[in-house]
Amino acid sequence: MPKMKSHSGAKKRFHKTATGKWRHQRAGKRHLLAPMSSNRSRFLSGKNELIPVDGRMLDKYLPYK
């Protein structure tokens, strides 16, 4: 049986924690940052967890992570 291929876009955007949850970076911190409030930019910084339904989809996209 051949190996499954990992989804290249998902490899770059998601990673799994030690407990098996999926983490990702929030969108909206690349450009046009000057008019953004400091509360908004602090909210967008850091990682965010995926909901379990989307995590099950990522288990198929990234079978070896």
Backbone bond lengths (Angstrom), bond angles and torsions (degrees), N, CA, C in turn:
res aa  C-N    CA-C-N  psi(-1)  N-CA   C-N-CA  omega(-1)  CA-C   N-CA-C  phi
1 M - - - 1.458 - - 1.524 109.18 -
2 P 1.328 118.44 126.72 1.470 119.45 179.97 1.525 111.88 -73.43
3 K 1.325 115.00 160.10 1.463 120.00 177.95 1.519 110.12 -70.94
4 M 1.328 115.55 151.66 1.456 120.60 175.03 1.514 109.10 -81.88
5 K 1.318 116.47 149.45 1.467 120.18 176.92 1.522 109.87 -90.26
6 S 1.340 115.38 141.17 1.459 120.76 175.18 1.521 109.41 -83.04
7 H 1.322 116.33 148.99 1.459 121.98 178.55 1.528 108.74 -74.25
8 S 1.332 117.80 119.18 1.464 121.40 -172.25 1.518 112.27 -65.40
9 G 1.331 118.48 -37.40 1.456 120.55 178.91 1.512 112.03 -68.53
10 A 1.316 116.59 -36.95 1.462 120.33 179.87 1.523 111.39 -71.75
11 K 1.328 117.61 -31.91 1.462 120.96 178.35 1.515 111.36 -59.20
12 K 1.337 116.16 -37.03 1.462 121.06 -174.87 1.530 112.39 -81.43
13 R 1.323 118.08 -18.18 1.464 120.30 -169.31 1.519 115.04 -111.63
14 F 1.316 118.78 -18.55 1.454 121.34 -173.94 1.517 110.56 -130.57
15 H 1.324 116.57 148.98 1.457 120.19 168.94 1.521 109.35 -142.90
16 K 1.318 115.01 155.88 1.449 121.76 -174.81 1.525 109.66 -96.91
17 T 1.329 116.03 139.23 1.454 120.68 177.13 1.530 109.37 -83.27
18 A 1.323 116.03 174.64 1.463 120.41 -179.55 1.519 111.90 -65.73
19 T 1.336 116.93 -27.16 1.465 120.16 179.41 1.525 112.71 -87.92
20 G 1.344 117.97 -1.21 1.455 121.10 176.23 1.510 114.95 96.76
21 K 1.337 117.97 5.38 1.461 120.14 177.32 1.525 108.99 -86.49
22 W 1.338 116.01 155.80 1.459 121.63 179.39 1.519 109.82 -98.99
23 R 1.345 117.03 135.94 1.458 122.91 178.85 1.520 109.02 -117.50
24 H 1.339 116.04 152.54 1.461 121.11 176.97 1.518 108.92 -150.85
25 Q 1.321 115.73 162.89 1.455 122.68 177.03 1.530 108.37 -88.40
26 R 1.319 116.86 139.64 1.469 119.76 178.26 1.527 110.49 -71.33
27 A 1.314 115.69 149.86 1.455 121.24 179.60 1.526 110.48 -81.08
28 G 1.336 117.19 153.23 1.453 121.27 171.19 1.510 115.73 107.64
29 K 1.345 118.91 17.15 1.466 120.26 -178.90 1.531 111.54 -119.78
30 R 1.318 118.62 29.45 1.460 120.94 -176.31 1.529 112.56 -100.96
31 H 1.315 117.36 -42.76 1.468 120.07 -177.61 1.518 108.74 -152.95
32 L 1.334 116.97 171.86 1.464 124.59 -175.70 1.527 110.72 58.40
33 L 1.330 116.06 47.01 1.462 120.67 -175.69 1.526 112.67 -90.52
34 A 1.335 118.18 -15.92 1.462 120.13 -174.98 1.534 112.95 -64.61
35 P 1.328 120.90 -45.23 1.470 118.62 -179.78 1.528 113.93 -77.44
36 M 1.331 117.40 -4.67 1.454 120.26 -177.05 1.531 110.62 -74.41
37 S 1.319 117.00 138.67 1.455 120.58 178.11 1.529 109.67 -71.89
38 S 1.319 115.47 157.79 1.459 119.16 -179.09 1.527 110.79 -68.16
39 N 1.326 116.90 -31.43 1.463 119.12 175.68 1.520 111.09 -62.37
40 R 1.320 115.39 -42.17 1.462 120.08 -179.49 1.523 111.20 -66.02
41 S 1.340 117.57 -43.99 1.457 119.78 -177.97 1.527 110.98 -68.34
42 R 1.315 118.08 -33.34 1.467 119.99 175.64 1.527 110.93 -68.21
43 F 1.318 116.53 -37.63 1.460 120.49 178.04 1.529 111.04 -64.13
44 L 1.331 116.76 -37.75 1.458 120.73 -177.36 1.523 112.69 -78.35
45 S 1.336 117.96 -18.62 1.461 119.30 -179.58 1.519 109.29 -78.34
46 G 1.298 115.84 157.49 1.455 120.03 -179.42 1.510 112.00 87.30
47 K 1.307 115.33 -179.39 1.458 121.67 -176.41 1.521 110.26 -101.42
48 N 1.314 115.28 161.34 1.449 122.37 179.74 1.526 108.14 -132.92
49 E 1.321 117.43 148.81 1.459 121.30 178.42 1.523 110.37 -91.09
50 L 1.316 115.16 146.42 1.455 120.65 174.23 1.523 109.99 -82.43
51 I 1.316 115.90 155.06 1.455 119.37 173.59 1.538 108.05 -73.72
52 P 1.327 118.18 152.82 1.478 120.07 -174.10 1.524 114.68 -59.46
53 V 1.331 118.19 -29.33 1.467 120.04 -179.70 1.522 110.25 -64.06
54 D 1.334 116.93 -44.79 1.458 120.00 177.85 1.520 111.13 -70.39
55 G 1.319 117.35 -29.11 1.458 120.61 177.55 1.517 112.14 -63.89
56 R 1.325 116.91 -36.20 1.468 119.77 177.29 1.523 110.83 -65.38
57 M 1.337 117.16 -34.68 1.457 120.10 176.76 1.531 110.21 -67.21
58 L 1.345 116.69 -38.96 1.457 119.79 179.73 1.523 112.13 -68.53
59 D 1.320 117.88 -27.37 1.460 119.79 176.16 1.519 111.04 -62.18
60 K 1.323 117.06 -30.13 1.470 120.29 175.82 1.529 111.07 -78.54
61 Y 1.353 116.94 -36.71 1.462 120.72 -179.77 1.522 112.16 -68.92
62 L 1.336 116.66 -36.88 1.457 122.10 -175.45 1.533 109.19 -123.89
63 P 1.335 117.23 77.49 1.464 118.92 -171.76 1.524 114.18 -70.82
64 Y 1.329 119.47 -20.21 1.460 120.92 -173.74 1.523 112.82 -107.92
65 K 1.326 119.24 11.95 1.469 120.93 179.28 1.495 109.99 -94.16
